[in-house]
Amino acid sequence: RNRRKCSLFSPLPLPNMSAAKSCPTLAELNKLKHAPSSIFAEHPAIGTATVEGLACAVPYHNYDSDALIIWGAADPSWVQARLRGPWRPLLDKDGRALVSLWVVDYKDTVINPYKELIIAFSVVHTSKPDPGRVTSPHQQLQLFDDKQASPYIYKLWLDQQLPITYGRDLLGCDKYLDEKMGLQFDGPNATFEFRHVEGELHVAGAGPLLKGSLKLREGTHLRQLIGAYGLTRTLGMALGASGKWHVVNPPGVMARPDTASVNPVWTFAYETTPKFTSARESDDLVYGGELADMGFKASLYQHDAHLKGVLLPPWSFTPVERTSSRA
């Protein structure tokens, strides 16, 4: 289905599926040292929520992760049909809907290590002005930073149950357990395999979703960043970038009484020193399931071996209008 050239690789080791028996306590987290300007100093973990019988810190902290973002585009009608709420897809210069895939190995978080695949649609609220056609993924970053557009978290697949329950109940993320996923980073190289699982929204059953083996060339892409942010802002990122995005989630997931009628919106604060690689037709990627159905095609890879992030609790619950699309 919608295959691009792919070299076969050996099966990846299965994750450790043992149930989490503990997670870091607030006392342990408070011993960690952070720079005064750090996102962790600005948004400290000062409370807990009971998840899977454990007292888990809030807000969510990701202290270290190896993260690959695959920026690309897909059929706009397919994406629009799956948006629930007052949102419309952000479009590229060819009129295709902008979509990103996040392949992440979380090494140190408040809910222990885990691995994850995210499918996110880039959207604009229907009440906001149209920012126009996006000419590059770098411009998409600028639109997120400047709150002119947002990622809409469509679905996520993880290899551990604790972060699934945490993400569903506290943040409204539509997360699923993929017991057979594989993900390995080796410097600038990434090998991964993810599957649809039983019980997913819009999917009949389990099956292939994404498989790949990428060798990243990792450039700075200064010209493209200057084109998106301007010279002054780009120079300010020389030693690393930080910012905040407004992140939209689907209704019907978060543990709250009116969950089916609102989109939870929360803030993602990040610290990153990314490297970029332009996608090529010869890259080893195979799309299955919904990625094949939407006609996803990659355009850029963004890699950071030490991405850090804070996910703040939802600060807005946008009403889902009756006219919003449902597939």
MIDO-462168 format. One record per atom (N, C-alpha, C): x, y, z. Coordinates in steps of 0.02 Angstrom, whole numbers, padded with zeros to 5 digits, always signed. Example, Ala and Ser with C-alpha at 12.3 -4.5 7.8 and 13.67 -1.06 7.14 Angstrom:
! MIDO-462168
+00660-00284+00390
+00615-00225+00390
+00660-00165+00390
+00642-00112+00354
+00684-00053+00357
+00645+00002+00394
***
This chain:
! MIDO-462168
+00043-00060+00000
+00000+00000+00000
+00044+00062+00000
+00038+00103-00051
+00074+00166-00053
+00147+00158-00033
+00181+00110-00065
+00249+00095-00044
+00299+00142-00076
+00349+00161-00035
+00409+00191-00060
+00463+00140-00050
+00519+00148-00083
+00573+00099-00079
+00592+00087-00007
+00597+00023+00013
+00613+00006+00082
+00658-00055+00083
+00713-00051+00119
+00756-00109+00129
+00732-00145+00192
+00728-00211+00188
+00705-00250+00246
+00758-00248+00300
+00736-00250+00362
+00784-00251+00417
+00760-00302+00468
+00805-00323+00512
+00789-00374+00561
+00737-00350+00609
+00695-00395+00636
+00645-00374+00685
+00678-00340+00744
+00647-00287+00768
+00674-00252+00826
+00651-00286+00890
+00690-00279+00944
+00671-00311+01007
+00606-00282+01034
+00565-00325+01064
+00502-00304+01092
+00514-00266+01157
+00471-00217+01172
+00479-00178+01233
+00464-00220+01295
+00488-00196+01352
+00473-00227+01416
+00403-00206+01437
+00357-00254+01438
+00287-00238+01450
+00267-00245+01523
+00315-00253+01569
+00298-00259+01639
+00265-00195+01664
+00216-00203+01708
+00179-00145+01733
+00225-00102+01776
+00216-00036+01771
+00256+00009+01811
+00239+00001+01884
+00290-00006+01926
+00279-00014+01998
+00291+00051+02035
+00322+00099+02003
+00335+00163+02034
+00352+00214+01981
+00352+00277+02000
+00376+00331+01958
+00409+00382+02003
+00448+00428+01976
+00485+00475+02018
+00439+00515+02064
+00460+00523+02127
+00422+00562+02175
+00438+00636+02168
+00395+00678+02196
+00408+00750+02195
+00473+00766+02232
+00487+00730+02286
+00549+00742+02323
+00610+00727+02279
+00606+00673+02241
+00661+00656+02196
+00668+00707+02141
+00612+00729+02113
+00614+00777+02058
+00640+00845+02082
+00623+00864+02143
+00645+00928+02170
+00720+00931+02182
+00754+00874+02182
+00826+00873+02191
+00863+00886+02125
+00827+00882+02069
+00859+00894+02005
+00877+00968+01997
+00933+00981+01966
+00957+01049+01957
+00942+01072+01886
+00911+01131+01880
+00894+01160+01815
+00917+01232+01813
+00936+01254+01754
+00955+01325+01745
+00894+01369+01760
+00906+01429+01786
+00849+01474+01801
+00804+01488+01741
+00833+01487+01681
+00794+01500+01620
+00762+01438+01591
+00772+01380+01623
+00746+01318+01597
+00670+01315+01600
+00640+01277+01553
+00568+01267+01555
+00548+01229+01618
+00593+01190+01647
+00577+01152+01708
+00578+01197+01770
+00618+01250+01768
+00617+01299+01822
+00555+01343+01817
+00536+01360+01755
+00477+01401+01744
+00413+01364+01761
+00412+01298+01747
+00352+01258+01758
+00371+01197+01800
+00384+01205+01865
+00407+01150+01907
+00352+01098+01918
+00373+01037+01931
+00327+00984+01950
+00310+00992+02024
+00250+01017+02038
+00233+01036+02107
+00171+01000+02132
+00142+00955+02093
+00083+00919+02114
+00084+00848+02088
+00035+00809+02107
+00030+00740+02083
-00042+00724+02063
-00049+00673+02021
-00113+00645+02003
-00107+00569+02008
-00159+00536+02031
-00157+00463+02037
-00173+00431+01970
-00125+00395+01944
-00131+00361+01879
-00109+00289+01886
-00151+00243+01868
-00135+00172+01876
-00113+00156+01947
-00144+00190+01996
-00128+00178+02066
-00064+00211+02091
-00031+00250+02048
+00032+00283+02066
+00022+00358+02070
+00060+00391+02115
+00059+00464+02121
+00109+00491+02070
+00084+00515+02014
+00126+00539+01959
+00129+00615+01960
+00188+00642+01947
+00199+00715+01951
+00162+00751+01895
+00138+00810+01910
+00110+00856+01861
+00140+00926+01874
+00152+00966+01821
+00141+00948+01751
+00192+00897+01726
+00178+00870+01667
+00222+00820+01636
+00288+00852+01617
+00343+00818+01636
+00411+00839+01617
+00444+00784+01576
+00472+00802+01519
+00516+00758+01480
+00586+00788+01484
+00630+00758+01524
+00696+00786+01536
+00746+00768+01481
+00732+00715+01443
+00778+00696+01390
+00744+00646+01344
+00748+00658+01279
+00719+00612+01231
+00755+00617+01164
+00756+00562+01128
+00782+00561+01060
+00722+00564+01014
+00715+00619+00977
+00653+00632+00941
+00666+00646+00867
+00627+00612+00826
+00627+00623+00753
+00557+00646+00733
+00553+00704+00701
+00490+00728+00674
+00493+00721+00598
+00445+00685+00570
+00439+00677+00497
+00385+00724+00474
+00405+00780+00444
+00357+00829+00418
+00336+00808+00349
+00271+00815+00334
+00247+00796+00268
+00177+00824+00256
+00143+00794+00207
+00076+00818+00187
+00034+00760+00164
-00033+00771+00165
-00080+00718+00148
-00142+00748+00116
-00189+00704+00097
-00251+00724+00065
-00292+00768+00112
-00307+00830+00093
-00342+00876+00139
-00413+00853+00157
-00448+00821+00111
-00516+00798+00126
-00514+00741+00177
-00464+00698+00174
-00457+00644+00222
-00444+00673+00292
-00399+00722+00296
-00384+00753+00360
-00444+00790+00388
-00477+00831+00346
-00534+00870+00370
-00589+00825+00397
-00598+00767+00367
-00651+00722+00389
-00638+00694+00459
-00576+00697+00481
-00559+00669+00547
-00546+00723+00600
-00551+00786+00580
-00547+00839+00629
-00614+00847+00664
-00614+00849+00729
-00675+00856+00768
-00671+00920+00808
-00712+00968+00790
-00710+01033+00821
-00701+01087+00768
-00695+01150+00789
-00691+01207+00743
-00621+01218+00715
-00596+01170+00677
-00527+01172+00652
-00526+01157+00578
-00480+01187+00542
-00470+01171+00471
-00396+01157+00460
-00380+01115+00411
-00310+01097+00399
-00269+01156+00374
-00207+01159+00396
-00158+01205+00368
-00132+01173+00304
-00129+01211+00250
-00113+01183+00184
-00044+01205+00160
-00012+01161+00120
+00051+01180+00089
+00039+01214+00022
+00092+01230-00014
+00085+01269-00076
+00048+01230-00130
+00043+01164-00123
+00006+01123-00171
-00065+01108-00149
-00087+01138-00093
-00154+01127-00069
-00164+01063-00029
-00108+01030-00008
-00113+00970+00032
-00109+00987+00106
-00142+00946+00147
-00144+00958+00219
-00078+00939+00251
-00053+00983+00295
+00011+00971+00328
+00002+00924+00387
+00045+00873+00390
+00041+00820+00440
+00112+00805+00464
+00120+00788+00528
+00185+00769+00554
+00181+00704+00592
+00234+00665+00588
+00241+00603+00626
+00298+00612+00675
+00285+00599+00739
+00335+00606+00791
+00356+00536+00814
+00420+00520+00805
+00448+00456+00826
+00495+00471+00883
+00477+00450+00944
+00512+00475+01003
+00530+00419+01052
+00593+00420+01074
+00616+00376+01128
+00626+00420+01190
+00578+00418+01236
+00581+00458+01297
+00626+00422+01347
+00683+00451+01363
+00731+00418+01406
+00723+00434+01480
+00694+00494+01494
+00690+00517+01564
+00630+00563+01571
+00576+00539+01601
+00516+00579+01611
+00489+00567+01681
+00437+00606+01700
+00406+00597+01765
+00365+00533+01768
+00354+00500+01711
+00317+00436+01711
+00360+00381+01679
+00427+00386+01690
+00474+00333+01670
+00487+00334+01594
+00536+00296+01571
+00550+00292+01499
+00495+00256+01460
+00486+00277+01397
+00440+00242+01353
+00454+00266+01281
+00421+00234+01233
+00429+00251+01163
+00361+00265+01133
+00360+00306+01078
+00296+00331+01054
+00299+00351+00981
+00243+00341+00947
+00231+00370+00881
+00170+00415+00887
+00174+00476+00859
+00119+00524+00859
+00102+00542+00787
+00038+00544+00770
+00015+00575+00708
-00020+00640+00726
+00005+00696+00700
-00023+00762+00715
-00041+00798+00650
-00101+00827+00649
-00122+00870+00594
-00107+00943+00613
-00085+00982+00566
-00074+01054+00577
-00139+01090+00560
-00164+01129+00609
-00231+01158+00600
-00232+01232+00620
-00286+01264+00598
-00301+01333+00616
-00373+01334+00641
-00387+01373+00694
-00456+01380+00717
-00496+01418+00665
-00558+01397+00655
-00599+01427+00602
-00612+01501+00612
-00603+01526+00673
-00613+01598+00685
-00552+01639+00669
-00495+01606+00657
-00432+01643+00646
-00422+01657+00572
-00384+01709+00556
-00368+01723+00486
-00328+01666+00454
-00338+01656+00390
-00300+01606+00354
-00229+01630+00345
-00178+01593+00371
-00109+01616+00364
-00082+01607+00294
-00122+01578+00249
-00099+01567+00180
-00064+01500+00173
-00044+01485+00112
-00011+01421+00098
+00059+01421+00128
+00077+01366+00159
+00142+01359+00192
+00192+01334+00140
+00249+01368+00135
+00298+01352+00084
+00351+01302+00106
+00357+01291+00173
+00408+01244+00198
+00389+01222+00268
+00413+01163+00290
+00402+01143+00359
+00432+01192+00409
+00485+01226+00391
+00516+01275+00436
+00466+01332+00451
+00427+01352+00401
+00376+01402+00413
+00322+01376+00460
+00308+01312+00456
+00259+01281+00500
+00282+01288+00573
+00346+01279+00586
+00373+01289+00654
+00360+01360+00678
+00372+01409+00633
+00361+01479+00651
+00287+01492+00666
+00242+01463+00627
+00171+01473+00640
+00150+01444+00707
+00178+01386+00725
+00164+01357+00791
+00192+01402+00846
+00254+01424+00838
+00285+01467+00889
+00246+01531+00900
+00219+01559+00846
+00184+01623+00849
+00108+01615+00860
+00086+01553+00875
+00016+01538+00892
-00032+01555+00835
-00007+01553+00773
-00050+01563+00715
-00079+01497+00690
-00052+01442+00713
-00076+01375+00696
-00058+01330+00755
-00085+01269+00753
-00074+01222+00809
-00069+01151+00783
-00033+01108+00818
-00039+01037+00805
-00103+01009+00836
-00139+00969+00799
-00198+00932+00823
-00176+00860+00830
-00173+00835+00892
-00146+00768+00905
-00200+00717+00887
-00191+00684+00830
-00242+00637+00806
-00240+00571+00844
-00183+00538+00842
-00175+00474+00878
-00103+00465+00900
-00094+00421+00951
-00027+00405+00976
-00025+00331+00993
+00035+00301+00983
+00047+00231+01001
+00108+00228+01046
+00103+00192+01102
+00157+00189+01151
+00170+00116+01170
+00228+00104+01202
+00245+00036+01222
+00236+00023+01296
+00208+00072+01334
+00198+00063+01405
+00129+00089+01425
+00096+00057+01473
+00028+00075+01491
+00024+00138+01533
+00072+00150+01579
+00067+00208+01623
+00062+00274+01585
+00106+00289+01536
+00098+00352+01500
+00036+00354+01455
+00008+00296+01437
-00054+00296+01399
-00111+00322+01443
-00118+00295+01503
-00171+00316+01548
-00162+00389+01569
-00100+00408+01584
-00083+00476+01603
-00104+00524+01547
-00085+00508+01486
-00099+00552+01429
-00173+00556+01412
-00209+00500+01417
-00280+00500+01401
-00320+00538+01454
-00309+00521+01518
-00350+00549+01571
-00335+00622+01587
-00270+00641+01585
-00251+00708+01607
-00244+00758+01550
-00230+00734+01488
-00216+00779+01433
-00263+00771+01374
-00301+00716+01372
-00348+00706+01318
-00317+00678+01254
-00259+00646+01260
-00226+00617+01201
-00253+00548+01186
-00270+00535+01123
-00299+00470+01103
-00243+00419+01094
-00222+00388+01149
-00164+00345+01151
-00183+00271+01151
-00140+00229+01119
-00152+00158+01114
-00088+00120+01128
-00096+00058+01153
-00039+00016+01170
-00020-00028+01110
+00042-00018+01086
+00069-00058+01031
+00124-00103+01060
+00105-00165+01076
+00152-00210+01109
+00209-00232+01064
+00200-00227+00998
+00250-00253+00952
+00292-00198+00919
+00285-00136+00943
+00322-00082+00911
+00397-00092+00920
+00436-00064+00874
+00508-00065+00879
+00535+00004+00862
+00585+00026+00900
+00615+00092+00887
+00687+00091+00913
+00734+00107+00869
+00804+00112+00889
+00836+00173+00856
+00870+00213+00896
+00912+00267+00870
+00985+00247+00879
+01024+00263+00828
+01097+00251+00831
+01129+00313+00802
+01141+00363+00845
+01167+00427+00820
+01115+00459+00774
+01135+00476+00712
+01088+00507+00666
+01045+00457+00628
+01048+00393+00645
+01010+00342+00611
+00951+00319+00654
+00894+00305+00622
+00834+00284+00657
+00802+00225+00620
+00784+00173+00657
+00749+00115+00630
+00687+00104+00672
+00629+00095+00639
+00567+00092+00677
+00514+00051+00641
+00465+00027+00680
+00409-00009+00652
+00350-00001+00700
+00294+00023+00674
+00234+00035+00715
+00174+00004+00680
+00123-00014+00719
+00064-00048+00693
+00000-00017+00721
-00053-00021+00682
-00120-00010+00710
-00136-00067+00758
-00179-00052+00808
-00198-00103+00856
-00274-00108+00860
-00299-00160+00890
-00371-00168+00898
-00400-00113+00942
-00460-00089+00925
-00494-00041+00967
-00483+00032+00948
-00444+00045+00895
-00432+00114+00875
-00493+00145+00842
-00500+00210+00852
-00552+00248+00817
-00537+00249+00742
-00588+00238+00700
-00584+00241+00627
-00547+00183+00595
-00524+00134+00634
-00484+00079+00605
-00518+00013+00622
-00524-00031+00571
-00560-00094+00579
-00522-00144+00624
-00455-00143+00622
-00418-00191+00661
-00343-00178+00657
-00305-00224+00685
-00232-00217+00686
-00203-00224+00616
-00143-00194+00606
-00110-00199+00542
-00052-00151+00537
-00011-00156+00485
+00048-00113+00477
+00029-00039+00472
+00072+00004+00499
+00060+00076+00497
+00121+00113+00469
+00179+00103+00499
+00239+00139+00477
+00300+00096+00491
+00344+00091+00440
+00406+00053+00447
+00461+00091+00410
+00519+00097+00439
+00572+00134+00406
+00640+00124+00435
+00690+00141+00397
+00759+00142+00418
+00792+00202+00384
+00806+00254+00423
+00830+00317+00396
+00901+00332+00418
+00941+00356+00371
+01008+00381+00386
+01007+00456+00374
+01005+00494+00427
+00996+00566+00423
+01062+00602+00409
+01059+00654+00367
+01119+00691+00349
+01130+00752+00393
+01078+00776+00426
+01081+00824+00480
+01118+00889+00465
+01083+00935+00432
+01109+01002+00419
+01075+01053+00463
+01099+01115+00461
+01070+01168+00502
+01010+01202+00468
+01008+01201+00401
+00955+01232+00362
+00946+01306+00381
+01001+01340+00388
+00998+01411+00407
+00959+01453+00358
+00968+01441+00293
+00933+01480+00243
+00857+01473+00250
+00834+01411+00261
+00763+01400+00268
+00736+01430+00333
+00775+01425+00387
+00753+01454+00451
+00749+01530+00447
+00799+01561+00414
+00797+01633+00406
+00737+01654+00364
+00721+01614+00313
+00662+01628+00272
+00597+01625+00312
+00595+01582+00363
+00535+01575+00404
+00533+01624+00462
+00589+01634+00495
+00591+01673+00558
+00622+01742+00550
+00660+01752+00496
+00699+01813+00491
+00767+01803+00522
+00814+01847+00505
+00883+01840+00526
+00891+01846+00601
+00860+01897+00631
+00870+01910+00702
+00846+01852+00745
+00787+01827+00732
+00761+01771+00772
+00802+01708+00761
+00825+01696+00700
+00865+01637+00686
+00931+01640+00722
+00964+01698+00723
+01027+01705+00760
+01017+01691+00834
+00959+01708+00860
+00944+01694+00930
+00937+01621+00947
+00931+01579+00894
+00925+01507+00904
+00993+01471+00898
+01046+01509+00891
+01112+01480+00876
+01133+01427+00927
+01117+01438+00990
+01136+01391+01043
+01078+01347+01065
+01025+01347+01026
+00966+01308+01043
+00904+01351+01044
+00848+01320+01030
+00785+01356+01027
+00738+01334+01083
+00696+01379+01103
+00643+01363+01151
+00581+01400+01131
+00523+01374+01150
+00461+01406+01133
+00402+01370+01163
+00341+01392+01144
+00280+01362+01170
+00229+01357+01114
+00198+01300+01109
+00145+01289+01060
+00079+01277+01096
+00024+01294+01064
-00043+01276+01087
-00063+01212+01051
-00076+01159+01089
-00088+01093+01061
-00161+01073+01071
-00194+01052+01017
-00264+01034+01017
-00271+00958+01019
-00321+00935+01057
-00334+00863+01063
-00407+00848+01047
-00422+00787+01026
-00491+00770+01006
-00537+00764+01066
-00602+00773+01056
-00650+00763+01110
-00659+00689+01126
-00689+00676+01184
-00709+00608+01201
-00655+00565+01230
-00598+00592+01248
-00543+00552+01275
-00528+00570+01348
-00521+00633+01363
-00501+00655+01430
-00554+00636+01482
-00531+00621+01542
-00575+00602+01597
-00607+00664+01628
-00665+00685+01600
-00703+00741+01626
-00775+00734+01603
-00823+00762+01639
-00894+00750+01624
-00915+00770+01554
-00890+00826+01528
-00912+00849+01462
-00862+00831+01407
-00827+00776+01415
-00771+00760+01371
-00790+00755+01297
-00851+00733+01283
-00871+00723+01213
-00886+00789+01177
-00891+00843+01213
-00913+00906+01182
-00859+00960+01179
-00797+00943+01199
-00744+00994+01199
-00678+00966+01172
-00638+01011+01143
-00569+00996+01126
-00524+01023+01181
-00490+00980+01220
-00441+01005+01268
-00382+01038+01231
-00361+01095+01254
-00303+01131+01225
-00254+01144+01281
-00191+01123+01270
-00140+01136+01321
-00076+01162+01288
-00030+01183+01329
+00032+01214+01305
+00090+01164+01308
+00127+01159+01254
+00188+01120+01249
+00247+01169+01250
+00287+01167+01304
+00348+01207+01308
+00407+01162+01292
+00453+01187+01251
+00508+01143+01229
+00575+01179+01231
+00628+01138+01233
+00697+01160+01222
+00728+01112+01172
+00758+01138+01119
+00782+01094+01067
+00842+01124+01031
+00884+01081+01005
+00938+01099+00960
+00932+01052+00899
+00888+01069+00853
+00872+01021+00799
+00921+01022+00741
+00923+00966+00706
+00958+00960+00642
+00907+00937+00590
+00918+00955+00527
+00868+00943+00476
+00898+00903+00418
+00855+00861+00388
+00873+00822+00329
+00814+00824+00280
+00825+00845+00219
+00772+00845+00169
+00756+00773+00149
+00691+00758+00143
+00670+00691+00124
+00683+00679+00049
+00694+00616+00032
+00705+00596-00037
+00660+00537-00055
+00644+00530-00119
+00602+00475-00141
+00632+00407-00125
+00698+00403-00122
+00732+00339-00110
+00736+00320-00036
+00711+00362+00008
+00714+00347+00080
+00676+00283+00096
+00702+00246+00144
+00673+00181+00163
+00613+00192+00210
+00555+00201+00181
+00493+00210+00219
+00437+00169+00186
+00396+00137+00226
+00336+00103+00202
+00278+00127+00244
+00227+00152+00210
+00166+00175+00243
+00111+00123+00236
+00076+00109+00291
+00018+00065+00290
-00040+00098+00325
-00096+00063+00328
-00153+00087+00367
-00174+00158+00349
-00185+00199+00401
-00210+00266+00390
-00159+00311+00354
-00095+00299+00363
-00045+00339+00328
-00049+00327+00253
-00061+00265+00233
-00070+00250+00162
-00136+00279+00137
-00188+00273+00178
-00254+00297+00157
-00254+00373+00147
-00219+00410+00188
-00217+00483+00182
-00168+00506+00129
-00128+00460+00101
-00078+00478+00051
-00021+00520+00079
+00001+00503+00140
+00055+00542+00172
+00120+00536+00132
+00154+00593+00126
+00219+00595+00093
+00265+00641+00132
+00324+00616+00150
+00371+00654+00191
+00408+00706+00149
+00424+00763+00182
+00463+00815+00148
+00525+00834+00187
+00525+00825+00253
+00582+00847+00295
+00585+00806+00358
+00647+00790+00380
+00658+00757+00444
+00692+00806+00492
+00665+00811+00552
+00694+00853+00604
+00714+00808+00662
+00778+00810+00680
+00803+00764+00732
+00837+00803+00788
+00821+00783+00849
+00856+00809+00908
+00866+00751+00956
+00928+00733+00971
+00942+00677+01015
+00928+00694+01088
+00913+00757+01103
+00901+00777+01173
+00844+00828+01178
+00788+00814+01146
+00730+00858+01151
+00702+00857+01222
+00686+00915+01249
+00657+00921+01316
+00589+00955+01309
+00542+00938+01355
+00476+00967+01350
+00437+00966+01415
+00390+01012+01420
+00341+01014+01474
+00272+01018+01443
+00226+00977+01466
+00156+00980+01444
+00115+01006+01503
+00089+01066+01496
+00049+01096+01548
-00022+01070+01546
-00058+01069+01601
-00128+01046+01600
-00170+01089+01553
-00223+01061+01525
-00266+01100+01479
-00289+01166+01511
-00284+01219+01473
-00305+01285+01496
-00368+01309+01459
-00387+01272+01408
-00448+01290+01371
-00483+01226+01349
-00550+01228+01348
-00590+01172+01323
-00637+01201+01270
-00613+01197+01207
-00649+01228+01152
-00711+01187+01135
-00770+01218+01134
-00831+01181+01117
-00828+01151+01047
-00850+01089+01041
-00854+01055+00977
-00920+01075+00945
-00916+01109+00887
-00977+01132+00854
-01012+01074+00820
-01078+01079+00815
-01118+01026+00783
-01099+01017+00710
-01072+01068+00680
-01056+01065+00608
-00987+01034+00596
-00949+01018+00650
-00882+00990+00640
-00887+00922+00607
-00834+00902+00573
-00835+00840+00534
-00827+00779+00580
-00859+00724+00561
-00850+00661+00595
-00848+00607+00542
-00796+00565+00549
-00789+00511+00500
-00825+00448+00524
***
